[in-house]
Amino acid sequence: MDIVAAAAFSSDMAQANVAADAQIAVLKKAMNIESSSALQLLQVAVQAAPQVSNPPHLGNSINTFA
């Protein structure tokens, strides 16, 4: 292996490492944004849940003859 090939290989490996690091950083950022959005969605869903105030006798019996 000559010096030029070794230098080219080293340069290619460095570029691949930088590209991989950038992809991992973007993936982590996307995952953080997604988890934050999911948490906000869950909080809104809990707040928007209807408050049921049915009478206490409602649903205690079933009409099987209807």
Secondary structure as UniProt FT lines:
FT   HELIX           3..48
FT   TURN            56..59
//
